[in-house]
Amino acid sequence: MKRIHLIIYIWLSLAAVAGAQVKRVINPAIDYSRSPQRYCIGGITVSGVDNYDESLLIGLSGLSVGQVVDIPGEEITMAVKRYWKNGLFSNVAISVDSIVADSAYLHIELTKRPRISQINYIGVKKSEKEDLEQRIGLVKDNQVTPNMIDRAKILGARYYEDKGYKNAVINIIQREDAGAPDKVILDINVEKKDKVKINHIYITGNNNLTEKKIKGGLVRKGVLKKIHEKKNIGSWFRSKKFIESKYKEAKENLVAKYAELGYRDAVILSD
């Protein structure tokens, strides 16, 4: 009988010691001012994103259970960067959920970027809308990113610049869609302002070509070809819109004409 008591006592004592050795520290404070400590990843959980396979989301991090990492350290930093590079998420945070002995259990909190539920064009003619849609590339149900919005503004401004609206302003407002969670409505506001037109073209330092050869007349086009001034009679029935690309082409044509006449070192000093 005494022997049985002794065995039970020893077994209980060993269990108590084992329990003390595997103490779990919940939400440990990570001191970033101190040297990193090495841990084996004991587990990884993900939250904040529905309708995605958890193993796929974990795989995007580049981290895996059993991997030895420094906390804080480069491996965790690189995992966060991988999520940002993926472009699907607007917020990424990786924290240590708990520590058991030399094992760290990680938690990844993600916020996915919203999708576009509706696009409203304000200040845009019906005839322009389809062309503008194709140019800026914003499409319903696509996820929206800051880079996409910035790119759409630039492409929209170029579209109107090609039409002579050099000072057009494109504003894109993003607002939550109350009827569709995780989706947003985009309001694209266009302020075209007045067209920029060429009133007069002044050329100085030109001693080898007549002004008519450069600017053209009623019948024959000049060297500048696609840019025309309001004060020139020969431009009455031609567009006087200032378009940057055509202006650049006109300057190249003028230099090429001088080179054709033998002035191969001719340059436009300023404009």
C-alpha positions in Angstrom: 0.0 0.0 0.0 2.9 2.4 0.9 4.5 1.6 -2.5 1.4 2.7 -4.4 1.3 6.0 -2.5 4.9 6.6 -3.4 4.4 6.0 -7.1 1.4 8.3 -7.2 3.3 11.1 -5.4 6.3 10.8 -7.8 4.0 10.9 -10.9 2.2 14.0 -9.6 5.5 15.7 -8.9 6.8 15.1 -12.4 3.5 16.4 -13.9 3.8 19.6 -11.9 7.4 20.1 -13.0 6.5 19.5 -16.7 3.6 22.0 -16.4 6.0 24.6 -15.0 8.4 24.1 -17.9 5.7 24.8 -20.7 4.4 28.0 -19.3 2.6 30.0 -22.0 3.2 33.8 -22.2 0.1 35.4 -23.8 0.7 38.6 -26.0 4.3 39.1 -24.8 5.8 42.6 -25.0 8.4 42.8 -27.7 11.2 45.2 -26.8 12.6 46.5 -30.1 15.4 48.3 -28.3 17.0 45.0 -27.2 18.8 42.3 -29.1 16.5 39.9 -31.1 15.8 36.5 -29.6 15.5 33.3 -31.8 12.3 31.3 -31.7 10.9 28.4 -33.6 7.5 29.3 -35.2 5.0 27.0 -33.4 2.0 28.1 -35.3 0.6 30.8 -37.6 -3.0 32.2 -37.7 -4.6 34.7 -40.0 -7.6 37.0 -39.5 -9.3 40.0 -41.1 -9.8 38.4 -44.6 -12.8 36.2 -45.5 -13.2 34.0 -48.5 -9.5 33.3 -48.8 -7.8 30.0 -48.0 -5.8 30.4 -44.8 -2.9 28.3 -46.0 -2.7 30.4 -49.2 -2.6 33.6 -47.1 0.1 32.2 -44.8 2.1 31.1 -47.9 2.2 34.7 -49.1 4.2 35.6 -46.0 7.1 33.2 -46.8 6.9 32.1 -43.1 6.2 28.5 -42.1 5.7 26.4 -38.9 9.0 25.0 -37.7 11.1 27.9 -39.2 13.5 29.5 -36.8 13.3 33.3 -36.8 14.6 36.3 -34.9 12.0 38.4 -33.0 12.1 41.2 -33.8 14.0 40.4 -37.0 14.4 40.6 -40.7 12.2 37.5 -41.5 9.1 39.2 -40.0 9.9 42.5 -41.7 10.3 40.7 -45.1 7.0 38.9 -44.6 5.2 42.2 -44.1 6.8 43.6 -47.2 5.7 40.5 -49.2 2.1 41.3 -48.3 2.5 45.0 -49.3 4.1 44.0 -52.6 1.2 41.6 -53.4 -1.1 44.7 -53.5 -4.2 42.9 -52.2 -4.1 44.4 -48.7 -4.5 47.9 -47.3 -3.2 47.0 -43.8 -0.7 44.3 -42.6 0.4 43.5 -39.1 2.3 40.5 -37.7 2.3 40.0 -33.9 3.4 37.4 -31.4 0.3 35.8 -30.0 2.1 33.7 -27.4 5.4 32.2 -26.5 5.8 28.7 -25.1 9.4 27.9 -24.2 11.4 28.6 -27.4 8.3 28.5 -29.7 6.6 31.6 -30.9 3.0 31.6 -32.2 2.4 34.3 -34.7 -0.8 36.1 -35.7 -1.2 37.9 -39.0 -3.8 40.6 -39.2 -4.8 41.6 -42.8 -7.2 44.1 -44.3 -8.0 43.5 -47.9 -8.4 46.4 -50.3 -12.0 47.3 -51.3 -13.4 46.5 -54.7 -15.2 49.1 -57.0 -18.9 48.8 -56.9 -19.8 51.8 -59.0 -18.0 54.6 -61.0 -19.6 58.0 -61.5 -18.3 60.4 -64.1 -19.1 64.1 -63.3 -18.4 66.9 -65.8 -17.9 64.5 -68.7 -19.9 64.4 -71.9 -21.5 61.2 -73.1 -19.3 61.2 -76.2 -16.2 61.4 -73.9 -17.1 58.9 -71.3 -16.4 55.7 -73.2 -13.0 57.0 -74.4 -12.1 58.2 -70.9 -13.1 54.8 -69.4 -10.8 52.9 -71.7 -8.0 55.4 -71.2 -7.9 55.4 -67.3 -8.5 51.7 -66.9 -10.8 51.7 -63.8 -13.2 48.8 -63.9 -16.1 47.7 -61.6 -15.3 44.8 -59.3 -11.6 45.4 -59.5 -9.7 46.1 -56.3 -8.7 49.7 -56.0 -5.2 50.8 -54.9 -3.7 54.3 -54.4 -1.4 53.6 -57.4 -4.5 52.9 -59.6 -6.1 56.2 -58.5 -2.9 58.2 -59.2 -2.4 56.5 -62.6 -6.1 57.2 -63.5 -5.7 60.9 -62.7 -2.5 61.2 -64.8 -4.1 59.4 -67.8 -7.3 61.4 -67.5 -5.3 64.6 -67.6 -3.4 63.5 -70.7 -6.7 62.6 -72.4 -8.0 66.1 -72.0 -4.6 67.6 -72.8 -4.8 65.9 -76.2 -8.1 67.6 -76.7 -6.6 71.0 -76.0 -7.6 71.2 -72.3 -4.1 71.6 -70.9 -5.3 72.9 -67.5 -7.9 70.2 -66.9 -8.2 69.0 -63.3 -9.2 65.4 -62.5 -10.3 64.6 -58.9 -11.2 61.0 -57.9 -13.2 60.7 -54.6 -13.5 57.3 -53.0 -16.4 56.7 -50.6 -17.8 53.6 -48.9 -20.7 51.8 -50.5 -23.3 51.5 -47.7 -25.1 48.7 -49.5 -22.1 46.6 -50.2 -19.5 45.7 -47.5 -15.8 45.9 -48.6 -16.8 47.9 -51.7 -16.4 51.6 -52.6 -17.9 54.1 -55.0 -15.6 56.2 -57.1 -16.7 59.7 -58.2 -14.5 61.0 -61.0 -14.9 64.8 -61.1 -13.6 66.5 -64.3 -13.0 70.2 -64.5 -11.9 70.8 -68.1 -11.5 74.6 -67.9 -10.9 76.6 -71.1 -9.0 75.2 -74.0 -5.5 76.6 -74.4 -5.1 78.0 -77.9 -2.1 79.4 -79.7 -2.5 83.1 -80.2 0.8 83.9 -81.8 4.1 82.2 -82.6 7.2 84.3 -82.2 10.4 83.1 -83.9 13.7 84.9 -83.3 17.1 84.2 -84.8 15.6 82.8 -88.0 17.5 84.2 -91.0 17.2 81.4 -93.6 13.5 80.6 -93.8 10.6 82.9 -94.5 7.9 83.1 -91.9 5.4 81.7 -94.4 7.6 78.6 -95.0 7.7 78.1 -91.3 4.1 78.8 -90.4 2.4 78.0 -93.7 -0.4 79.7 -95.6 -4.0 79.1 -96.8 -3.0 76.3 -99.2 0.4 75.0 -98.3 1.4 73.9 -94.8 4.6 75.2 -93.2 7.4 73.5 -91.5 5.5 73.6 -88.2 2.6 71.8 -89.8 0.2 70.8 -87.0 0.4 73.9 -84.8 -1.4 77.1 -86.0 -1.8 80.6 -84.6 -5.0 82.6 -84.4 -3.4 85.7 -86.0 -2.3 83.9 -89.1 -4.8 84.1 -92.0 -3.6 80.8 -93.3 -4.8 79.2 -90.0 -8.4 80.4 -90.2 -9.8 76.9 -90.9 -7.3 75.0 -88.8 -7.2 74.0 -85.2 -5.4 76.4 -82.9 -5.4 74.1 -79.9 -2.1 73.9 -78.0 -1.2 70.2 -77.7 2.1 69.4 -76.1 2.9 66.4 -78.3 2.2 68.4 -81.5 4.3 71.3 -80.3 7.2 69.0 -79.7 6.8 67.5 -83.1 6.8 71.0 -84.7 10.1 71.9 -83.0 11.7 68.7 -84.3 10.4 69.5 -87.8 12.0 73.0 -87.7 15.4 71.7 -86.6 15.2 68.9 -89.3 14.4 71.5 -92.0 17.5 73.5 -91.0 19.6 70.3 -91.1 18.2 69.7 -94.6 19.4 73.1 -95.7 22.9 72.3 -94.4 22.7 73.8 -91.0 23.4 70.5 -89.1 24.3 72.3 -85.9 21.0 74.2 -85.7 19.3 74.0 -82.3 16.4 75.7 -80.6 17.9 77.6 -77.7 14.8 78.3 -75.8 11.0 78.2 -76.1 
